[in-house]
């Protein structure tokens, strides 16, 4: 484990503090970064996420993808958690906290919007960052790609009707530009780049007779890229918290109220998925990414729909933003837990 990875929790904490501090001290810099977006996808963050994803894409062996179907349990776990459990537990927790426990602290209209924002997060499974979490838990790159791809295909047809049902509205419009651009930036482009790189590295090692020579060349490249991947993650944290520094400092109580049910949802869904994965006797390199996919969210899509339905300064938009802020440090804690409990699956 490298220097950056060994003390990752420390760097994350420092980056959160730095992000909020810089966002408050030099807001103009982050306003300029925020302006660099298209279809609610921030292009600076997209580049950094691409930097994080690229090493995992290099590891994908296209000749082995066909074997994923022979091990369907991980796919079944992901699909059940993402589409039959997670959206409904998120809606339940939102209603429980903002119509019950926090009812005296939040006015009814705002509470309804907070619940809507939480539901939008729950119905949008992760597309991009899950590659990072899988990479950090030494997940099976081929299997993770198939899991994400199947989720994206289901999301195309299931997102709108499921969201409409849980929100109780009928005019849900999927922001196709956000969805398609995100898939292109976070899946297609890095996948093509990874494939080209892998093919080039394999050709370079073609003079070797042993099959391991190809893998060793790829592994060497991935190990060299790892520090840049971690740096990309840390810079992403600085930017995300810097972009929302004003909101964090001006509405700390609302941030905390929204974060509480989101934290319960995230850790709760992971616990359900991880327990199920262990009972299903999945190998760790399939179990960990499967649980990460079911736990994390496609926040660009959630934010875009929240803004289109309720407005830029609505409670729903704020809830989706809090989801972004909560997700990264929480998911890193789950990566740590998954790595510490790897022996449970041996």
C-alpha positions in Angstrom: 0.0 0.0 0.0 1.4 3.4 -1.0 2.0 6.4 1.1 -1.2 8.2 -0.1 -3.4 5.1 0.4 -2.0 4.3 3.8 -3.1 7.7 5.2 -6.1 8.2 2.9 -8.6 9.0 5.8 -6.3 11.8 6.9 -6.0 13.3 3.5 -9.7 13.1 3.0 -10.3 15.0 6.3 -7.8 17.6 5.4 -9.3 18.0 1.9 -12.8 18.5 3.3 -11.5 21.3 5.6 -9.4 22.8 2.8 -12.4 22.7 0.4 -14.7 24.5 2.7 -12.0 27.0 3.7 -11.0 27.8 0.1 -14.6 28.0 -1.0 -15.2 30.6 1.7 -11.9 32.5 1.2 -11.8 32.5 -2.7 -15.4 31.9 -3.8 -14.7 33.3 -7.3 -12.3 30.5 -8.1 -15.0 27.9 -7.4 -17.7 29.9 -9.2 -15.5 29.7 -12.3 -15.1 26.0 -11.8 -18.9 25.6 -11.3 -19.5 27.5 -14.6 -17.5 24.9 -16.5 -20.4 22.4 -16.8 -22.7 21.0 -19.5 -26.0 19.3 -18.8 -25.4 19.5 -15.1 -22.1 17.6 -15.5 -19.1 19.6 -14.2 -16.3 19.1 -16.7 -13.5 19.7 -14.2 -14.9 17.0 -11.8 -15.5 14.8 -14.8 -11.8 15.0 -15.8 -10.8 14.1 -12.2 -13.2 11.2 -12.1 -11.9 10.1 -15.4 -8.4 10.1 -13.9 -9.6 7.9 -11.1 -11.4 5.5 -13.3 -8.8 5.0 -16.0 -6.5 2.7 -14.0 -9.3 0.3 -13.5 -10.3 0.4 -17.1 -6.8 -0.7 -18.1 -7.3 -3.8 -16.0 -10.4 -4.9 -17.9 -9.7 -8.0 -20.0 -12.3 -8.1 -22.8 -11.6 -11.7 -23.5 -12.8 -12.6 -19.9 -16.0 -10.5 -19.9 -17.9 -13.4 -21.5 -17.3 -15.5 -18.4 -19.2 -13.0 -16.1 -22.5 -14.6 -17.0 -21.3 -17.8 -15.5 -21.3 -16.2 -12.1 -24.7 -14.4 -11.9 -25.1 -14.1 -8.2 -23.3 -10.8 -7.9 -25.4 -9.3 -10.7 -28.6 -10.5 -9.0 -27.5 -9.0 -5.7 -26.8 -5.6 -7.3 -30.1 -5.5 -9.2 -32.2 -6.5 -6.2 -30.6 -4.0 -3.9 -30.6 -1.1 -6.5 -34.1 -1.5 -7.8 -36.2 -3.5 -5.2 -34.8 -2.3 -1.9 -32.8 1.0 -2.0 -35.4 3.4 -3.5 -38.1 2.3 -1.0 -35.9 2.4 2.1 -34.8 5.9 1.1 -38.4 7.0 0.7 -39.3 5.4 4.0 -36.4 7.1 5.9 -37.2 10.5 4.3 -40.8 10.2 5.5 -39.8 8.9 8.9 -37.4 11.8 9.6 -39.0 14.8 7.9 -42.6 14.0 8.6 -41.9 12.5 12.0 -38.7 13.0 13.9 -37.7 16.4 12.4 -41.3 17.7 11.8 -41.0 20.4 14.4 -37.7 21.8 12.9 -38.6 21.9 9.2 -41.7 23.5 7.7 -44.0 21.0 5.8 -43.2 22.3 2.3 -39.4 22.2 2.8 -39.8 18.7 4.4 -41.6 17.4 1.3 -38.8 18.8 -0.9 -36.1 17.2 1.3 -37.9 13.9 1.0 -38.1 14.3 -2.8 -34.4 15.0 -3.1 -33.6 11.9 -1.0 -35.9 9.8 -3.2 -34.1 11.1 -6.4 -30.8 9.9 -4.9 -32.2 6.5 -4.0 -33.6 5.9 -7.5 -30.3 6.8 -9.3 -27.6 4.1 -8.8 -24.0 5.0 -9.3 -22.4 5.1 -12.7 -18.9 6.7 -12.2 -17.5 6.6 -8.7 -18.3 2.9 -8.2 -15.3 2.1 -10.5 -13.2 4.0 -8.0 -14.6 2.1 -5.0 -14.2 -1.2 -6.8 -10.6 -0.3 -7.7 -9.8 0.5 -4.0 -11.2 -2.8 -2.8 -9.4 -4.8 -5.5 -12.6 -5.7 -7.2 -13.0 -7.7 -10.3 -12.8 -5.0 -13.1 -14.6 -7.1 -15.7 -17.4 -8.0 -13.3 -17.8 -4.4 -12.2 -18.1 -3.1 -15.7 -20.9 -5.6 -16.5 -22.7 -4.6 -13.3 -22.5 -0.9 -14.0 -23.6 -1.4 -17.7 -26.6 -3.5 -16.7 -27.6 -0.9 -14.2 -27.3 1.9 -16.7 -29.5 0.0 -19.2 -32.2 -0.6 -16.5 -32.0 3.0 -15.4 -32.9 4.1 -18.9 -36.4 2.5 -18.6 -36.9 2.3 -14.9 -35.8 5.7 -13.5 -38.7 7.8 -14.7 -41.6 5.5 -13.7 -40.1 4.5 -10.4 -39.4 8.2 -9.5 -42.9 9.2 -10.6 -44.4 6.5 -8.4 -42.4 7.4 -5.3 -42.8 11.2 -5.7 -46.5 10.9 -6.6 -46.1 13.0 -9.8 -46.7 12.1 -13.4 -44.5 14.4 -15.5 -41.1 13.1 -14.7 -38.8 13.9 -17.6 -35.5 12.1 -17.8 -32.7 14.6 -18.5 -31.2 12.5 -21.3 -28.4 14.9 -22.0 -27.1 14.5 -18.4 -27.6 10.7 -18.4 -26.0 10.1 -21.8 -23.1 12.6 -21.3 -22.3 11.0 -17.9 -22.3 7.5 -19.4 -20.1 8.7 -22.2 -17.6 10.5 -20.0 -17.5 8.0 -17.1 -17.9 4.7 -18.9 -17.4 4.8 -22.7 -14.4 7.1 -23.0 -12.3 5.7 -20.2 -13.2 2.2 -21.3 -12.0 2.9 -24.9 -8.8 4.5 -23.5 -8.2 1.6 -21.2 -8.7 -0.9 -24.0 -6.3 0.9 -26.3 -3.7 1.2 -23.5 -4.0 -2.5 -22.6 -3.7 -3.6 -26.2 -0.6 -1.4 -26.6 1.0 -2.8 -23.4 0.2 -6.4 -24.4 1.8 -5.9 -27.8 4.9 -4.5 -26.1 5.2 -7.7 -24.1 4.4 -10.0 -27.0 8.1 -11.1 -27.1 7.6 -12.9 -23.8 6.4 -16.5 -23.9 4.7 -16.6 -20.5 1.1 -15.5 -20.2 2.0 -13.7 -17.0 4.3 -11.3 -18.8 1.2 -9.5 -20.2 -0.4 -9.3 -16.8 2.7 -8.1 -15.2 3.2 -5.3 -17.7 -0.4 -4.1 -17.1 -0.1 -4.5 -13.3 3.1 -2.4 -13.4 1.4 0.4 -15.3 -1.6 0.3 -12.9 0.7 0.6 -9.9 2.3 3.6 -11.4 -1.1 5.2 -12.0 -2.4 4.6 -8.5 -1.0 7.8 -7.0 -2.5 9.9 -9.7 -5.9 8.2 -9.1 -5.7 9.0 -5.4 -4.7 12.6 -6.2 -7.7 12.9 -8.5 -10.0 11.7 -5.7 -8.6 14.2 -3.2 -8.9 17.1 -5.6 -12.5 16.0 -6.3 -13.2 16.3 -2.6 -11.7 19.7 -2.4 -13.8 20.9 -5.4 -17.1 19.4 -4.2 -16.8 20.9 -0.7 -15.5 24.2 -2.1 -18.4 24.5 -4.5 -20.8 24.0 -1.5 -18.9 26.0 1.1 -21.4 28.8 1.2 -24.3 26.4 1.7 -22.4 24.4 4.4 -21.6 27.5 6.4 -25.0 29.3 5.9 -27.3 26.3 6.5 -25.4 24.0 8.8 -28.5 22.8 10.6 -30.3 21.8 7.4 -27.1 20.0 6.2 -27.0 17.9 9.4 -30.7 17.1 9.3 -30.5 15.8 5.8 -27.2 14.0 6.4 -28.6 11.9 9.2 -31.1 9.8 7.3 -28.7 9.7 4.3 -26.0 8.2 6.6 -28.4 5.7 8.0 -29.5 4.7 4.4 -26.0 4.4 3.2 -24.6 2.3 6.0 -27.9 0.3 6.2 -28.0 -0.6 2.6 -24.3 -1.6 2.6 -24.9 -3.8 5.7 -27.9 -5.6 4.0 -25.9 -6.1 0.8 -22.7 -7.2 2.5 -24.6 -9.7 4.7 -26.4 -11.1 1.7 -23.1 -11.3 -0.3 -21.6 -13.3 2.6 -24.6 -15.6 2.8 -24.5 -16.1 -1.0 -20.8 -17.0 -0.7 -19.6 -14.5 -3.2 -15.9 -14.0 -3.6 -14.7 -10.7 -2.1 -13.7 -9.2 -5.4 -17.3 -9.5 -6.6 -19.1 -8.9 -3.3 -17.4 -5.6 -2.4 -18.1 -3.8 -5.7 -21.7 -5.2 -5.8 -22.3 -3.7 -2.4 -20.6 -0.4 -3.4 -22.9 -0.1 -6.5 -26.0 -0.6 -4.4 -24.8 1.9 -1.8 -23.6 4.9 -3.9 -25.6 7.3 -6.1 -25.6 8.8 -9.6 -25.6 12.3 -8.1 -25.4 14.3 -11.4 -28.7 12.8 -12.5 -30.4 13.3 -9.1 -29.3 17.0 -9.0 -30.4 17.6 -12.6 -33.9 16.2 -12.0 -34.3 18.0 -8.6 -33.5 21.3 -10.2 -35.8 20.7 -13.2 -38.7 19.7 -10.9 -38.3 21.9 -7.9 -35.9 24.7 -8.9 -32.2 25.5 -8.3 -32.7 26.8 -4.7 -35.2 24.2 -3.6 -35.0 21.8 -0.7 -34.9 18.9 -3.1 -31.8 20.3 -4.9 -30.2 20.9 -1.5 -30.9 17.3 -0.4 -29.2 16.0 -3.6 -26.2 18.2 -3.0 -25.9 17.0 0.6 -26.0 13.5 -0.8 -22.9 14.4 -2.9 -21.1 15.7 0.2 -21.9 12.8 2.4 -21.2 10.1 -0.2 -17.5 10.5 -0.8 -16.2 10.3 2.8 -18.8 7.7 3.8 -18.0 5.5 0.8 -14.3 5.7 1.6 -15.1 4.5 5.1 -16.9 1.5 3.6 -13.9 0.8 1.3 -11.8 0.7 4.5 -14.3 -1.7 6.1 -14.5 -3.9 3.1 -10.8 -4.2 2.9 -10.5 -5.0 6.6 -13.1 -7.7 6.4 -11.7 -9.4 3.2 -11.0 -12.5 5.2 -14.7 -13.0 5.9 -15.1 -14.1 2.3 -12.0 -16.4 2.1 
